[in-house]
């Protein structure tokens, strides 16, 4: 048995849900689907959310946030738009080069464009261009400070438009910041990955704690796996790792809360509840140490919850089944957990609405409603008994009956040649049957062999010469991966920060001068993951 929570289907989107937002009071739900379709649903008190409006973004949505009754949407083509509660555009600002990421702050928003440049935008639509902050990969707000992580591993904190602190990059070869977050005390936490000097050596994985008010390092600890999520909560910081582990970091020590066995995709903390999405599941943990699990039809990469956890939405897509988009599920962290058999975890999204349940009286009662619609002639025809004579039976057997003795003494007796009748019937059945072909029989008779895991090949490390602008478009090619049993069901390209950038075997990326590392992860039909990495060094001409 496994503990779970009651879940229901809230919406059935037409495309993959790529972004999901919920207002703090849980009344307004917004989601963006693949292709740029943005939907807004509103809920009145004690009522389900109902669709209020739909808006089409100029391009793919790369960022989204809610403030009051306004939704702010960043697309990768044109810029940022402000929508009202009916999904009507109120204002729009063009971002040169298109958007890359959107970060919500206490007084304004931070936007990073596709070239890694920074913009500050007020909630009223005033734009402040801060292009001298460049090559940004990650950003987040820690209290009033905006913290930026750059491609070379350096980190800086801004107060308004002024840099008040900068952490220089470490290591002779280079490093990457895998996660930025804060703890319950407002300290800055950084997940760091230092590149190995020699191919095959272990990479340095660390986590740092900084006080931005005193501008000093408080702690640095070694990690056994890459930290990808840092979320304040439980009087410390909740850490999510790429090996599926979730810990509470407090008093300079990690305490394990969950072990999901797959990379943490999304991490959320509401009160005393920790919710993590990993593989096809949501995993939950509360302060009392109680855990629970919910299965999704797809991989739930999107989580959004109200401030008190009374309502939580999650969405994702089954990348093994490209037929229909997967549903948006809904649950409450206030509800009591229930115990069910693990095989029943998928019941909430598999059960179709079969209408109201009928009683035994309704099922077995004599219903003359159809007969009342018949004409008098149709009723007489239905009441007339069916008469089948011997001649009719002989015609139906198509000549197989050799002799019918109609003498009075043997009236109603059939004299048949049974062997000939059986032979004729056998010929007819054989000609009508749709028999499998030899290929199908061969496949069914094949000896079942042990599964052979696929071998990923991300390609050889290489040096790329940049164009005049200091960038170059590079093809990440995993088609060299071998899979003798054709079992690969999922591809994933991940950059050095732990962010998934593509779900196909090949992907094009625009890179700037420096050292860039990418990891190709593939998964077979048995759920086994394997990976290979490639390092690209970009130099100026």
TORKE-685830 format. One record per residue (C-alpha): residue in one letter; x, y, z. Coordinates in steps of 0.25 Angstrom, whole numbers, plus 5000, padded with zeros to 4 digits. Last residue first. Layout:
AXYZ
...
***
This chain:
X515451374862
X514951374876
X514951244884
X513751154888
X514151024896
X513050924895
X513050804905
X512250684903
X511550594913
X510950454913
X509750394920
X508950274924
X507550264930
X506750134932
X505250144931
X505050004925
X504650074912
X505950134911
X506450274916
X507450364909
X508250474915
X509250564907
X510050654916
X510550794912
X511850874916
X512151014911
X513551074912
X513651224908
X513251314896
X511751314894
X510751204890
X509551194881
X508951054882
X508450954872
X507850824877
X507850684872
X507350554879
X506150624883
X505650674897
X506450804897
X506950914907
X506750844921
X507450934931
X508450864940
X509350994940
X510350924931
X509350904920
X508450784919
X508050714906
X506950604908
X506450494900
X505350394903
X504750264899
X506050194894
X505750044893
X506150014879
X506749884883
X508149914877
X508150054883
X509450124879
X509650274881
X510250344869
X508950424867
X509350504879
X509650634872
X509750774879
X509950864867
X510650994870
X510251134867
X511351234869
X511551364877
X512651464879
X511951564870
X512951544859
X512651394858
X513251294868
X514251184866
X513851054872
X514750954879
X514350814881
X513950704891
X513450584884
X512050544882
X510850534892
X510850384891
X509850304899
X509850154899
X508450084900
X508249984911
X508149834906
X506849764911
X506949614912
X506449534900
X505149484898
X505249364888
X504449404876
X503249324873
X502349444874
X503149514864
X503249394854
X501749384855
X501549524852
X502549514840
X501849394835
X500549464834
X499449464844
X498149394840
X496849474836
X495849364836
X494849354825
X495549254816
X495849164827
X494449174832
X493849134819
X494849014817
X494448964831
X493048974828
X493148884816
X494048784823
X492948774834
X491848754825
X492548654817
X492848574830
X491448584835
X490748534822
X489348584827
X487948514828
X487148624835
X485848584842
X484648674843
X483548574839
X484148434840
X482848354839
X482148454831
X483248454821
X483948574819
X485348514819
X486348624816
X487648584809
X488948634806
X488948764814
X490248844810
X489448914799
X489649054804
X489349024819
X488449144819
X487649074808
X487448954816
X486949034828
X485949104820
X485448974814
X485348914828
X484449024832
X484749154841
X483549224846
X483849354855
X482649384863
X481849514860
X481849604872
X482949694866
X482249704852
X480949734859
X481649854867
X482249904854
X480849904848
X480249984860
X481350084859
X482550084869
X482950204878
X482250134890
X483050014888
X484350094891
X483750144905
X483350004909
X484449984919
X484349864927
X485249884940
X486549824941
X487549934940
X486650044946
X486349954958
X487749914960
X488150064961
X488850134951
X490150214953
X490150354947
X491050374935
X492250294931
X493250404932
X494550344929
X495450274939
X496950284934
X497350414940
X496950394955
X497250244954
X498750254952
X499050234966
X498250104966
X499350004963
X500150054976
X498950004985
X498350104993
X498450185006
X497850315008
X498550455012
X497650555018
X497350685011
X497950815014
X499050795003
X497950804993
X497950744979
X497850784965
X498350714952
X498450784938
X498250674928
X499250624918
X499350664904
X498850564894
X499550474884
X501050484886
X501150374895
X502550344901
X502850494905
X501650484914
X501450634917
X501350714930
X500450784939
X500150814954
X499150894962
X499150914977
X497950964985
X497950985000
X499451005001
X499351135009
X500051224999
X499351154987
X500051054979
X500751044966
X501550924960
X502050904946
X502950784941
X501950674944
X502450564934
X501150514928
X499950434933
X500250474947
X500450384959
X500350444973
X501150404985
X501150425000
X502150445012
X501850475026
X503050525034
X502250615043
X502750735036
X502150695023
X502650615011
X502150604997
X502550534984
X501850564971
X502150464960
X502450424946
X503950454947
X504150554959
X503250664964
X503550704978
X502550754989
X502950805003
X501950835013
X502150905026
X501651035021
X501651025006
X502950984999
X503150954984
X504150874976
X504150844961
X504950754952
X505650674963
X506550564956
X506050424958
X506250324969
X505150394977
X505850404991
X505150495001
X505450575014
X506950555015
X507550635026
X508750725021
X509650795031
X510150945033
X509150975044
X507950945034
X507950885020
X506650805018
X506850705007
X506250654994
X506950544986
X506550504972
X508050484967
X507950624960
X507750694974
X506750774981
X507050854993
X506050915003
X506651025011
X506551055026
X505451095036
X504450985029
X504551065016
X505451145006
X505551074992
X506851034986
X506750944973
X507850884964
X508850824974
X509850734967
X510250604974
X511150564985
X511250704991
X512450784998
X512050895008
X512351045008
X511851135019
X511651275024
X512351355012
X512251505015
X511551625009
X511051675023
X509651695017
X509851595006
X510151485015
X510651365007
X510451215008
X511151124998
X510850984992
X511850904985
X512150794974
X513550784969
X513550694957
X514150554958
X515250524949
X515050454935
X515650564927
X516650644935
X516450774941
X515050754946
X514050864944
X513550924957
X512050914959
X511351014969
X510051024976
X509851164982
X509151204995
X508851344998
X508351375013
X506951425015
X506751355029
X505851245023
X506851205013
X507151264999
X507251214985
X508251204973
X508551074966
X509551004956
X510551114956
X511651074946
X513151064947
X514451084940
X515751024936
X516651094947
X515551094958
X514751194964
X513851314958
X513851444966
X512651464975
X512151614973
X511451704983
X510751834983
X510451844968
X509551964965
X508251974957
X507251944969
X508151874979
X508851774970
X509551644975
X510751584966
X511151444963
X512351394955
X512251254948
X512751294934
X511351294928
X510751384939
X509951374951
X509151494955
X508451524969
X507451634970
X507451684984
X506151734991
X505951604998
X506651504990
X506151514976
X506651414965
X507451414953
X508151304944
X508951294931
X509351444930
X510451474919
X510251624921
X510051734931
X510351854923
X509051844916
X508351904928
X507051964920
X505952014929
X504551994924
X503352054930
X502151964928
X501251984941
X501851854947
X503251924946
X504251864936
X505751834939
X506451784927
X507751704927
X508551644915
X508751494913
X508651494898
X507251434898
X506751544908
X506751534923
X505551604929
X505551654944
X504151694949
X503851814958
X503551844973
X503551714981
X504251634969
X503751534959
X504751474950
X504551454935
X505451374926
X505951374911
X505251484904
X505351534890
X506551594882
X506151734886
X505051734897
X503751804892
X502851844903
X501351824902
X500151874910
X498751844914
X498551714906
X497251634909
X497351504916
X495951534923
X496751554937
X497651664930
X498851634922
X500251704922
X501151664911
X502651644910
X503551634898
X503551604883
X504051464880
X504351374892
X503151414899
X502951484913
X501551484919
X501151564931
X499751534937
X498951644945
X497851624955
X498851644967
X500251604962
X500451484954
X501651424946
X502051364933
X503351334926
X503851264913
X502551264905
X502751234890
X502451344881
X501451454878
X500651414890
X499151364887
X498151394898
X497051314904
X495951364914
X495151334926
X495251184927
X494551134940
X495251094953
X494351014962
X493551084972
X493651094987
X493851244986
X493951294971
X494951234963
X495651294950
X496351224939
X497351294929
X497951224917
X499151264909
X499451194896
X500851214892
X501151094883
X501351004895
X500351034905
X500351144915
X499551134928
X498851234937
X498051204950
X497351314958
X496651294971
X497751214979
X497951334989
X499451344985
X499051344970
X499451224962
X500451214951
X500751094941
X501751094929
X502050994918
X500750924918
X500850824906
X499750844896
X498150834895
X497950864910
X497050774918
X496650844931
X496350814945
X496550664946
X496450624960
X497350574971
X497150514985
X498450494992
X499350384993
X499950285003
X500450144998
X500050005000
***
